[in-house]
Amino acid sequence: MAAVRTSNGSKCQVAPDYKMRIAADDQCNDNGFNARKEELRAIRLMTLQKRLGLPNYQWLQAMVFAIEEINRNPDLLPNITLGFRIYDSCLISQRSLDGTFWALTGPGQTVPNYRCRENRALAGMVGDAGSSCSIAMARILGLYRLPQISYLSSSPILSDRKQFPSFFRTIPSDDFQSRGLAQLLIHFGWTWVGLLAEDNDYGQQGVQILEKELQKAGACVAFSESILTSRADRNAFHIVKMIKTSTAKAIVIYSTYAGLTPVVDEIVKQNVTGKIWIASESWSTFPLISAEKHSEIFRGTIGFAMHIGEMPGFEKHLNNVRPSQFFDDDLLSAFWEKAFGCKWLHVKRLMALVDNETQQCTGEEKLDQLHNGYNDVNNLRVAYSTYNAVYAIAFALQHLLSHRQGQGLTLLGDSVDINDLTPWQLLRYVKKVNFHNKVGEKIFFDQNGDIPAQYDIVNWQLDPAGNVKYVRVGSYDSRAYQGQVFLINTTAIQWSAGQSQIPASVCSPSCSPGFRKIAIEGKPVCCFLCVQCPQGEISNQTDSVACYECSWDSWPNEKKDSCTPKMMEFLSFKEALGAVLAAICILCSLFTVAILGLFIYYRKTPIVKANNQSLSFLLLISLALCFLCSLVFIGYPTPETCLFRQAAFGITFAFCVSCILAKTMMVVIAFNATKPNSDFRRWVGPRLSYISISICTSIQVLLCASWLSLSRPFSEYNLHSQPGKIIVECNEGSPIAFWCMLGYLGILATISFIVAFLARKLPDSFNEAQFITFSMLAFLSVWLSFIPAYLSTRGKYMVAMEIFAILSSTFSLVSCIFLPKCYIILLRPENNSKEYLMGRKKAL
């Protein structure tokens, strides 16, 4: 962390070498900063060199670079010189508190509420890096209302203004990062996830938010483990064993690079492969984690990283740093040793007995010849955040001083006396900071002291040399329009082991469309079984929790993933069955008409006269109509055809059977009328036949008229008889009326059969009663077998069954009654004589 201080003075008069003084107050060593002995300083440098990271020193130089820019800028804080003092907290909260009190009260013994140091205004604190350290600092600085701006602390708890009223940061809150990581996991369909978090505020709070977001999205946590910072090995063996045995492929690691290093080493040691590593911003771009020994296992890692920024002139500043500028800067001396692998003279003297081959540092080595984490300006993330933090304090000071000068408050010559400024006054303006930095990015804080969330989504990819590159494959920007906040280019991602497809991390394979999920008792919701949708239902989405019925006019396809229109079924003229039946109807009707024509042509012959030719003509006409009425049953069942087809069938058949009954009665009456003194003589004649036909047919007409007037048939869609089909059929309206109509035909046929049966043995050479008996027997047999067949069929086959019954029963009447007569007329004309009919002549 660093304390930014101010002092009055014209920028034009202050020489660069004296404008700032860097004081590196290291608290991790019991020896004070001002130790003068070379031996003690050599030990100090050795200690600093071991723990100093090159990227960390770049962050420090980012603050130095920002302050130098501000001090050179005549338009920003004119006549005010910014300086700073650096404290190394070693990422330990106690050290952070010590440094905070040193900055507030001065070095030496801590005396709260007193300032025992030179008279220079403390403008604000930049830091700390770790969230735990920043929380400890913020509780103290909040009492003083002293502005604190962290460049790397991202814990969501720091957004609580009641607890931390003076805390700000130039890195987004982990609240946004956790939501973004959840979106990332759901985007790739990783619903079975392992969580690994450091046991500090950063890790635990971040992973808690992530877990809630995953639960909202329907994902599940396979395991959640903590990296124990209290243990030197971070409990690495247990953690890696859990990762290795878990079925979860996607592993989210919410940790700092320092806490994660032992775990990463153990992962490499146990050769854990086939996992998808998801990194939080704290380690997603850290070079030590992506070192060569880790690169093969961790290639394909995808994670969130701080937004990369630009700092014009920063590379030149980094390469121009020289120890000669700040001779007493131990941090710079330690950095120089680590960067160039050399030792300063006093250090070499101390280590003479240990190592005499180490090169001596001269201070003239060229930094621009190095290529390491220090002077790499292609990935300025934390450094950029530090740069913006310093500028935020500078602009707040600018606005404060401009405001006070405008009000005419305390003035010293031409400038404002900044030494009498109180922290709470500056805090007010830090809250209102709103400026554009040198690259045009807008910097401001919201009501919680946070900047808008802006992350880069990076993917670890290996270059041809085997080095890890952090390739930007997406972004998360809370300032973007809805739908553009989370963007990712999946095709740009390189997965581990060179996979081309997105790897899966699920507890159970996805249920494809046509199936639904069934929960497994005792298991998380992400673990389930896939069961096919029941009959008549579909699911058209992956991992559907329920199946849905299709609309009334559609039906599931074979895969049960979509509804297809139901096939409408009716006996059509266009299909083979309908066409054949229609052809038979027409041919049989023409055949009957041909017989009628034959009988009319031979109407004067004895065989036609002897069988009551008028009744024969009527019977042939009715039989032709019976054949033709079958055509009404074929085709689309319209309301009109449904209304009349059963009535037409019933009336024509009643008329037909009535004619047969009349013929049978006339045979019996004619035979008995020939007996002497017979009373049947007065009944012989056509009048009785017509009366009986009229009466019998009228009864059927009355039945059908009552049926059509009270409960008429209608066309309907039958959706239930055959799955997947819409049967277009005629609803009979009243089943009782239908069976009454059919039953009446049965009564007429039965009476005709009985009468014909009793007259079958009348002494006559050509006894028509015998043929009528056979015809009625065939007629009754057909209709008796029709009833169970009719009741057991559905759809067009039920209609076809009725047509077949009509055709077969009608044809049995034609063949039994008229074909024998046609045979005699056409083939045995010699038997077509009165003598043959009277029995006086034997058949030839």
Secondary structure, 3 states (H helix, E strand, C coil): CEEEEEEECCCCCCCHHHHCCEEEEECCCCCCCCCCCHHHHHHHHHHHHHHCCHHHHHHHHHHHHHHHHHHHCCCCCCCEEEEEEEEECCCCHHHHHHHHHHHHHCCCCCCCCCCCCCCCEEEEEECCCCHHHHHHHHHHHHHHCCCEEECCCCCHHHHCCCCCCCEEECCCCHHHHHHHHHHHHHHCCCCEEEEEEECCHHHHHHHHHHHHHHHHCCCEEEEEEEECCCCCCCCHHHHHHHHHHCCCCEEEEECCHHHHHHHHHHHHHCCCCCCEEEECCCCCCCCCCCCHHHHHHHCCCEEEEECCECCCCHHHHHHHCCCCCCCCCHHHHHHHHHHHCCECHHHHHHCCCCCCCCCECCCCCCHHHCCCCCCCCCCECHHHHHHHHHHHHHHHHHHHHHHHHHHCCCEECCEECHHHCCHHHHHHHHHCCEEECCCCCEEECCCCCCCCCEEEEEEEEECCCCCEEEEEEEEEECCCCCCCCEEECHHHCCCHHHCCCCCCCCCCCCCCCCEEEEECCCCCCCCEEEEECCCCEECCCCCCCCCEECCCCEEECCCCCCEEECEEECCCCCCHHHHHHHHHHHHHHHHHHHHHHHHHHCCCCHHHHCCCHHHHHHHHHHHHHHHHHHHHHCCCCCHHHHHHHHHHHHHHHHHHHHHHHHHHHHHHHHHHHCCCCCHHHHHCCHHHHHHHHHHHHHHHHHHHHHHHHHCCCEEEEECCCCCCEEEEEEECCCHHHHHHHHHHHHHHHHHHHHHHHHCCCCCCCCCHHHHHHHHHHHHHHHHHHHHHHHHHCCCHHHHHHHHHHHHHHHHHHHHHHCHHHHHHHHHCHHHCCHHHHHCCCCCC
